Every structure is written in structure tokens, then in C-alpha cells.
Amino acid sequence: MIDFIGRRRIYAVFSLLMLVPALLGLAIWQFEPGLDFAGGLESEVRFLRDIEAADVEAAIGGVSRPDGASLDVAAGDDGEFIVELSLASADAEASSETSSALLTAITDALGATDVDDAAIDENGARYEIWFAAPTTQDEVRAALETVNLGGARIQSTASDTFRIRVEQPEDGDLEGLRRRINDSLRTEIGPIVVLQSSSVSGVLSTEIARDAGIALAVAAGAILIYISLAFRRLPNPVLYGSAAIVALLHDITLVAGAFAIGGQVAGLEVNAMFVTALLAIIGYSVNDTIVVFDRIRENLLLDPREDFRHVVNAAITQSLGRSLNTSITVVLALLALLLIGGVTVRPFVVVLLIGTAAGTYSSIAVASQLLVLWQDGTLPRFLRLGGERRVVRSRRA
């Protein structure tokens, strides 16, 4: 059996090495507020070349096709062009060869293309084609400076696609702000398509921040009450709920500090999704802690006279395999989502990654250690508290 309790000084030092930078980051930089908390406008735009449907039709006009085949070109709602090939009779080989020739002809005549959606079968083919215009972040900023928006936050999300974030104007006219941005980009750079646009007023952002704080406080209070009731058969049942809350605050502080530092280093923003991830971490961290506490309760009920340190060591050892297996499985899934997921979900995944690792660690190195420190009288003496407490008995060989 591993002596986890005997290593509590190592855990304390390690926790301090993580918490001190996190607290300093929160004190010095605070958070980089996202749209949900700061208010303003956020748009994702793609820059396009000035190409019409007639240009695409001319490019593929000379492509040979099977007898009776029809070819249609239409402009989509979001700036893409839809090219459809329909064969008079099913012929998979002819469909594949013709559709390949169509793409080659379009590329040769009009330059590089992006194909977002392609469907080919024996009856024909259907393509959604984009003609993106090479654009740099400096060009986007220069265009926005013409309407006094040079301080906007600009982030490249894909090839020739940018996310633009602007704070709410003093007059509160978000719709007018959206028009100014789009007009300046079209005038200074060229055609654009707005892939996504959202806005949050300053009043609503304040309400979201307040509700987020209330949600976290309510969750912590409910956890304290639930654990205290679940462990009411043990001495000092509130102690178990309090230890879980302290471990939870440990985990949240690490995540919050990481985002405060990440806001300065990598531009990580705190938004409503961040709060959602924190609530998920609360659930995961408390679940892992309760697994250990439940094993402590079972061991104590089996032998109330057993040395408490031995009981806690045994409980952690017995639940360690389950905790590690669960955590590793979650981490692997999150890593896959981090690698293949979009830019918008990455902050959410980062929060869950840090929280999962911290939750597994704090169940062993924080919550369980606090129980022992209280039971042997160390913590009450440190806090200058009196009251009844259970004294740890030395375990005889």
C-alpha cells in the first residue's frame, strides 16, 4: 500500500508551485474578457475573388461530357458556387472522369479553388466551390483603420478567413458597427462573405457575468450540503463537504490562473463557454473526491477503531486505479478534440484538460490530506479552532 499521507509535504509544495503563479496571474492580469462578458461585435468573414457564375460557366464550357449530360452552375447564398453534373444514364466511370475534368478546367481558368462539399456517384456529381482571395491580417487591420477601428482584435481562423472582434461603441449601435466593418472590408479589400456574426450589448454581458458567478456559488453550496448529508453517519460530516470544496477551489484557481496567463500569452478569452467548462470541472472534481471519500466511509464503518491515516491510505490505493483509468480516458478524448476540433471549441477543451488533471490530483493531494490534518489536530491548531475532534491512534503491529 502506498503511503500517500506521508508525502503530504511534497503535495503541499507542488500545489504551491502551481497556485502561486496562478494567483499572481489573476492579480496582475485578471481575465481577457470575451464577447459574452465585455460586450461588442464579433464577425467571421472570408475574402473572395471577384468571380461570377458566368465566369465558372465559361471555364467549364469546353469540357467534354457524355451524351445527354447536363451541367448547371449557380451562386450560393454564402458566396460559394454550386456546380452540378447530371448524367443521362448511370455510369460511375464517366461521372468520375467528367467531374475531375471539370475541377481541372475551373482551376486552370480561374486559379486555386476550395471545395467544401463534394458528392460523386454513378448519376453525376455536385460540388460547392469557393474562390478565396489571398488576404493578410495587416490588410484587414489597415481596412478597419479607415473607419477608426484599428484596435479591433483580428484572428485568422482558416485560409483567407478572419474573426474580427470590436468593442461596443459608445452609442451602442451594434448594427451600425456591423455595417461599417463590412463596408470598409469590401471597399478596401474586395468581396467578402460573413460566415458568422454575433453581438452582445454591455447590459447583457453584465447580466451574464453576474449569473455565472451565482451559478458557481450555488453549485458549491449544493455540493457542501449534499456531501455533508451523505456522510452524516461519520464524525464531523461537514468536514468532508468542506474538504471537497477546498479541493474544488484549488482546481478552479489553477484553471482561472492558467487562463489569466494564457490571455496575455495566447489571447485566451473568458466567455460563457468557459463558465460551462468550469461547471463541468466542478462535477468531475467532486465526483472523483467522493469516490475516495466513499471508500474512506466504508473502511471506517467496517472498523471504526482503525488508524485514520491507514484508512485514508487504503481508500486512496483502492480507488486509484478507477480514478486514473477514468482520467486517462477523458484526457485522450479531449486531446483528440483539441487536435481536430475547431478554433472556437479549443478554449473549452483546454479548461477541461486542466480541470481533469487537477481534479484527479486534488482528490488525493488536497481533499484527503485535509481530512487527516483535521483529524490529527494539526489543522485546528493552525486555524486556532477548538471543538471536538477525533485523535488519530497509532496503529499497532
C-alpha positions as CSV (number, residue, x, y, z in Angstrom):
1,M,0.0,0.0,0.0
2,I,1.3,3.4,-0.9
3,D,1.8,5.9,1.9
4,F,0.0,8.9,0.3
5,I,-0.4,10.7,3.7
6,G,3.3,10.5,4.4
7,R,4.0,12.5,1.3
8,R,1.7,15.4,2.2
9,R,4.6,17.9,2.4
10,I,5.6,17.1,-1.2
11,Y,2.0,17.6,-2.3
12,A,1.8,20.9,-0.4
13,V,5.0,22.2,-2.1
14,F,3.8,21.0,-5.5
15,S,0.4,22.7,-5.1
16,L,2.1,25.9,-4.0
17,L,4.3,25.9,-7.1
18,M,1.1,25.7,-9.2
19,L,-1.1,28.0,-7.2
20,V,1.4,30.9,-6.7
21,P,1.8,31.6,-10.5
22,A,-2.0,31.2,-11.0
23,L,-2.8,33.7,-8.2
24,L,-0.1,36.1,-9.5
25,G,-1.6,35.9,-13.0
26,L,-5.1,36.6,-11.6
27,A,-3.8,39.5,-9.5
28,I,-1.7,41.1,-12.3
29,W,-3.7,40.5,-15.5
30,Q,-7.1,39.2,-14.4
31,F,-9.0,37.7,-17.4
32,E,-9.2,38.6,-21.1
33,P,-13.0,39.0,-21.3
34,G,-14.7,37.5,-24.3
35,L,-17.7,38.8,-26.2
36,D,-20.1,37.4,-23.6
37,F,-18.6,39.4,-20.8
38,A,-17.2,42.5,-22.5
39,G,-20.0,43.2,-25.0
40,G,-19.4,44.2,-28.6
41,L,-19.5,42.6,-32.0
42,E,-17.7,39.5,-33.4
43,S,-17.8,38.5,-37.1
44,E,-16.1,35.8,-39.1
45,V,-15.5,36.8,-42.7
46,R,-14.0,35.1,-45.7
47,F,-12.5,37.2,-48.5
48,L,-13.4,36.2,-52.1
49,R,-12.1,36.9,-55.5
50,D,-14.4,38.9,-57.8
51,I,-15.8,35.9,-59.8
52,E,-19.3,35.5,-61.2
53,A,-21.3,32.4,-62.1
54,A,-20.8,33.3,-65.8
55,D,-17.0,33.0,-65.3
56,V,-17.4,29.5,-63.9
57,E,-19.7,28.5,-66.8
58,A,-17.2,29.9,-69.3
59,A,-14.3,27.9,-67.7
60,I,-16.1,24.6,-68.0
61,G,-17.9,25.2,-71.3
62,G,-15.2,23.4,-73.3
63,V,-15.1,20.2,-71.1
64,S,-16.3,17.2,-73.0
65,R,-19.2,15.3,-71.3
66,P,-21.2,12.1,-72.0
67,D,-24.1,12.4,-74.4
68,G,-27.2,13.7,-72.7
69,A,-25.3,15.0,-69.7
70,S,-26.4,18.4,-68.2
71,L,-24.2,20.9,-66.4
72,D,-25.6,23.6,-64.1
73,V,-23.7,26.4,-62.2
74,A,-25.5,28.5,-59.5
75,A,-24.3,31.0,-57.0
76,G,-25.0,30.0,-53.4
77,D,-26.2,32.2,-50.6
78,D,-22.8,32.4,-48.9
79,G,-20.5,33.3,-51.8
80,E,-19.9,29.7,-53.0
81,F,-20.7,28.3,-56.4
82,I,-22.7,25.1,-56.8
83,V,-21.6,23.0,-59.8
84,E,-23.9,20.1,-60.7
85,L,-23.3,17.4,-63.3
86,S,-26.2,15.1,-64.2
87,L,-25.8,12.1,-66.5
88,A,-28.5,10.7,-68.8
89,S,-27.7,7.2,-67.7
90,A,-25.8,5.8,-64.7
91,D,-22.1,5.4,-65.4
92,A,-19.7,5.7,-62.4
93,E,-16.5,5.8,-64.6
94,A,-17.8,8.6,-66.8
95,S,-19.1,10.5,-63.8
96,S,-15.7,10.4,-62.1
97,E,-13.7,11.3,-65.2
98,T,-16.0,14.2,-66.1
99,S,-16.1,15.6,-62.6
100,S,-12.4,15.5,-62.4
101,A,-12.1,17.3,-65.7
102,L,-14.5,20.0,-64.5
103,L,-12.4,20.8,-61.5
104,T,-9.2,20.8,-63.6
105,A,-10.8,23.2,-66.1
106,I,-12.0,25.5,-63.3
107,T,-8.6,25.6,-61.6
108,D,-6.8,26.2,-64.9
109,A,-9.1,29.1,-65.9
110,L,-9.8,30.8,-62.5
111,G,-7.0,29.8,-60.2
112,A,-7.0,27.9,-56.9
113,T,-10.3,26.7,-55.6
114,D,-11.6,25.4,-52.3
115,V,-14.0,22.5,-52.5
116,D,-16.1,22.4,-49.2
117,D,-18.6,19.8,-50.2
118,A,-18.3,17.1,-52.9
119,A,-20.7,14.3,-53.8
120,I,-20.0,11.9,-56.7
121,D,-21.9,8.8,-57.7
122,E,-22.9,7.0,-60.9
123,N,-25.5,9.5,-61.8
124,G,-23.3,12.6,-61.6
125,A,-21.6,15.0,-59.2
126,R,-22.2,18.0,-57.1
127,Y,-19.5,20.5,-55.9
128,E,-19.6,23.6,-53.6
129,I,-16.6,25.7,-54.7
130,W,-15.1,28.8,-53.1
131,F,-12.7,31.2,-54.8
132,A,-10.9,32.7,-51.7
133,A,-8.8,35.8,-52.1
134,P,-5.3,35.8,-50.5
135,T,-5.6,38.3,-47.6
136,T,-3.3,39.1,-44.7
137,Q,-4.1,40.2,-41.2
138,D,-2.3,43.5,-41.9
139,E,-4.6,44.2,-44.8
140,V,-7.6,43.6,-42.7
141,R,-6.3,45.9,-40.0
142,A,-5.5,48.6,-42.5
143,A,-9.0,48.4,-43.9
144,L,-10.6,48.8,-40.4
145,E,-8.3,51.7,-39.6
146,T,-10.1,53.7,-42.3
147,V,-13.2,53.7,-40.1
148,N,-11.3,54.2,-36.8
149,L,-11.4,50.5,-35.8
150,G,-7.7,49.8,-35.9
151,G,-7.9,48.5,-32.3
152,A,-10.1,45.6,-33.3
153,R,-8.9,42.1,-32.4
154,I,-8.2,40.1,-35.6
155,Q,-7.6,36.3,-35.6
156,S,-7.0,34.1,-38.6
157,T,-9.3,31.0,-38.3
158,A,-8.6,29.4,-41.8
159,S,-7.2,30.2,-45.2
160,D,-8.3,33.8,-46.0
161,T,-10.8,33.7,-43.2
162,F,-10.6,36.0,-40.1
163,R,-12.5,36.5,-36.9
164,I,-12.9,40.2,-36.1
165,R,-13.8,41.4,-32.6
166,V,-14.7,45.0,-31.8
167,E,-15.9,46.5,-28.5
168,Q,-19.3,48.0,-28.2
169,P,-19.4,51.6,-29.4
170,E,-20.4,54.4,-27.1
171,D,-23.7,55.0,-28.8
172,G,-24.5,51.2,-28.5
173,D,-25.4,50.9,-32.2
174,L,-24.1,47.4,-32.9
175,E,-25.9,47.1,-36.2
176,G,-24.4,50.3,-37.5
177,L,-21.0,49.0,-36.3
178,R,-21.5,45.8,-38.3
179,R,-22.3,47.7,-41.5
180,R,-19.2,49.9,-41.0
181,I,-17.0,46.9,-40.7
182,N,-18.4,45.1,-43.8
183,D,-18.4,48.2,-45.9
184,S,-14.8,49.0,-45.1
185,L,-13.6,45.5,-45.9
186,R,-15.5,45.4,-49.2
187,T,-14.2,48.9,-50.2
188,E,-10.6,48.4,-49.2
189,I,-10.0,44.7,-50.0
190,G,-12.8,43.2,-52.1
191,P,-15.8,40.9,-51.9
192,I,-16.5,39.1,-48.6
193,V,-18.9,36.6,-47.2
194,V,-19.9,36.9,-43.5
195,L,-19.8,33.3,-42.2
196,Q,-20.8,34.2,-38.7
197,S,-21.8,37.3,-36.8
198,S,-22.9,37.8,-33.2
199,S,-23.2,40.7,-30.8
200,V,-23.8,41.2,-27.1
201,S,-24.8,44.5,-25.5
202,G,-23.0,45.8,-22.4
203,V,-26.1,45.3,-20.3
204,L,-26.5,41.7,-21.3
205,S,-22.8,41.0,-20.8
206,T,-23.1,42.3,-17.2
207,E,-26.0,40.0,-16.6
208,I,-24.1,37.0,-17.9
209,A,-21.2,37.7,-15.7
210,R,-23.5,38.0,-12.6
211,D,-25.4,34.9,-13.5
212,A,-22.1,33.0,-14.0
213,G,-20.9,33.9,-10.5
214,I,-24.3,32.9,-9.0
215,A,-24.2,29.6,-10.8
216,L,-20.7,28.8,-9.4
217,A,-21.7,29.8,-5.9
218,V,-24.9,27.8,-5.9
219,A,-23.1,24.7,-7.2
220,A,-20.5,25.0,-4.4
221,G,-23.2,25.4,-1.8
222,A,-25.2,22.5,-3.1
223,I,-22.2,20.3,-3.1
224,L,-21.3,21.1,0.5
225,I,-24.9,20.3,1.7
226,Y,-25.1,17.1,-0.3
227,I,-21.7,15.7,0.9
228,S,-22.5,16.6,4.5
229,L,-25.8,14.7,4.3
230,A,-24.2,11.7,2.5
231,F,-21.5,11.3,5.2
232,R,-23.8,12.1,8.2
233,R,-23.0,8.7,9.8
234,L,-19.4,9.7,10.3
235,P,-18.0,12.2,12.8
236,N,-17.8,15.8,11.5
237,P,-19.7,15.2,8.3
238,V,-19.4,18.8,7.3
239,L,-15.6,18.3,7.3
240,Y,-16.0,16.0,4.2
241,G,-18.0,18.6,2.3
242,S,-15.6,21.4,3.3
243,A,-12.6,19.4,2.2
244,A,-14.3,18.7,-1.2
245,I,-15.0,22.5,-1.6
246,V,-11.4,23.4,-0.8
247,A,-10.2,20.9,-3.4
248,L,-12.7,22.3,-5.8
249,L,-11.4,25.9,-5.2
250,H,-7.9,24.5,-5.8
251,D,-8.9,23.2,-9.2
252,I,-10.8,26.3,-10.2
253,T,-7.9,28.5,-9.2
254,L,-5.5,26.6,-11.3
255,V,-7.8,26.8,-14.3
256,A,-8.5,30.5,-13.8
257,G,-4.9,31.3,-13.3
258,A,-3.9,29.4,-16.5
259,F,-6.5,31.4,-18.4
260,A,-5.3,34.7,-16.9
261,I,-1.7,33.9,-18.1
262,G,-3.0,32.5,-21.3
263,G,-4.9,35.7,-22.0
264,Q,-1.6,37.6,-22.1
265,V,0.4,34.9,-23.9
266,A,-2.0,33.3,-26.3
267,G,-5.1,35.6,-26.3
268,L,-7.3,33.1,-24.5
269,E,-10.7,34.7,-23.7
270,V,-13.2,34.0,-21.0
271,N,-16.7,33.6,-22.2
272,A,-19.9,31.8,-21.4
273,M,-18.3,28.5,-22.7
274,F,-15.6,29.0,-20.1
275,V,-18.2,29.1,-17.3
276,T,-19.8,26.0,-18.8
277,A,-16.5,24.2,-18.7
278,L,-15.9,25.3,-15.1
279,L,-19.3,23.8,-14.1
280,A,-18.3,20.6,-15.8
281,I,-15.0,20.6,-13.9
282,I,-16.9,21.1,-10.6
283,G,-18.9,18.0,-11.3
284,Y,-15.8,15.9,-12.3
285,S,-13.6,17.1,-9.4
286,V,-16.3,16.4,-6.8
287,N,-17.1,13.1,-8.3
288,D,-13.5,12.0,-8.1
289,T,-13.3,13.2,-4.5
290,I,-16.5,11.5,-3.5
291,V,-15.1,8.2,-4.8
292,V,-12.2,8.4,-2.4
293,F,-14.4,9.7,0.5
294,D,-16.9,6.9,0.0
295,R,-14.1,4.3,0.3
296,I,-13.0,6.0,3.5
297,R,-16.5,5.8,4.8
298,E,-16.8,2.1,4.0
299,N,-13.5,1.3,5.6
300,L,-14.3,3.3,8.8
301,L,-17.7,1.6,9.1
302,L,-16.1,-1.8,8.8
303,D,-13.5,-1.0,11.6
304,P,-14.2,2.3,13.5
305,R,-11.1,1.7,15.6
306,E,-8.7,1.5,12.7
307,D,-5.9,4.2,12.5
308,F,-7.4,7.0,10.4
309,R,-4.2,7.5,8.3
310,H,-4.2,3.9,7.4
311,V,-7.9,4.1,6.5
312,V,-7.2,7.1,4.1
313,N,-4.1,5.4,2.5
314,A,-6.1,2.3,1.9
315,A,-9.0,4.2,0.4
316,I,-6.8,6.1,-2.0
317,T,-5.0,3.0,-3.0
318,Q,-8.2,1.1,-3.6
319,S,-9.7,3.9,-5.7
320,L,-6.6,4.9,-7.5
321,G,-7.0,2.5,-10.5
322,R,-10.5,3.7,-11.2
323,S,-9.6,7.4,-10.9
324,L,-6.6,7.0,-13.2
325,N,-8.5,4.9,-15.8
326,T,-11.3,7.5,-15.9
327,S,-9.0,10.5,-16.1
328,I,-6.8,9.0,-18.8
329,T,-9.8,8.1,-20.9
330,V,-11.2,11.6,-20.6
331,V,-7.8,13.2,-21.4
332,L,-7.3,11.1,-24.5
333,A,-10.8,12.1,-25.8
334,L,-10.1,15.8,-25.0
335,L,-6.7,15.6,-26.8
336,A,-8.4,14.3,-29.9
337,L,-10.9,17.1,-29.7
338,L,-8.1,19.6,-29.2
339,L,-6.3,18.4,-32.3
340,I,-9.2,18.0,-34.7
341,G,-11.8,20.4,-33.3
342,G,-12.3,23.9,-34.5
343,V,-10.8,27.1,-33.1
344,T,-14.0,28.0,-31.2
345,V,-14.0,24.9,-29.0
346,R,-10.3,24.9,-28.1
347,P,-10.6,27.2,-25.0
348,F,-13.4,24.9,-23.8
349,V,-11.2,21.8,-24.3
350,V,-8.2,23.5,-22.6
351,V,-10.3,24.2,-19.5
352,L,-11.5,20.6,-19.3
353,L,-8.0,19.2,-19.8
354,I,-6.5,21.3,-17.0
355,G,-9.5,20.7,-14.8
356,T,-9.5,16.9,-15.3
357,A,-5.8,16.6,-14.4
358,A,-6.3,19.0,-11.4
359,G,-9.4,17.2,-10.2
360,T,-7.7,13.8,-10.1
361,Y,-4.7,15.3,-8.3
362,S,-6.6,17.3,-5.7
363,S,-8.7,14.3,-4.6
364,I,-5.5,12.7,-3.4
365,A,-3.3,15.6,-2.6
366,V,-5.7,18.1,-1.2
367,A,-9.1,16.8,-0.1
368,S,-7.8,13.6,1.6
369,Q,-4.9,15.3,3.2
370,L,-7.2,17.9,4.8
371,L,-9.2,15.1,6.4
372,V,-6.1,13.7,8.1
373,L,-4.8,17.1,9.1
374,W,-8.1,17.9,10.8
375,Q,-8.5,14.5,12.5
376,D,-5.0,14.6,14.0
377,G,-5.5,18.1,15.2
378,T,-2.9,19.8,13.1
379,L,-5.3,21.9,11.1
380,P,-7.5,23.0,14.1
381,R,-4.3,24.1,15.9
382,F,-3.1,26.0,12.8
383,L,-6.5,27.8,12.5
384,R,-6.7,28.3,16.3
385,L,-10.0,26.5,16.4
386,G,-11.4,24.5,19.3
387,G,-14.1,21.9,19.4
388,E,-14.4,18.2,19.4
389,R,-12.1,16.3,17.1
390,R,-11.1,12.7,16.7
391,V,-7.5,12.0,17.6
392,V,-5.6,9.6,15.4
393,R,-4.5,6.4,17.1
394,S,-1.2,4.8,16.3
395,R,-1.7,1.5,14.5
396,R,-0.2,-1.4,16.4
397,A,1.7,-4.1,14.5
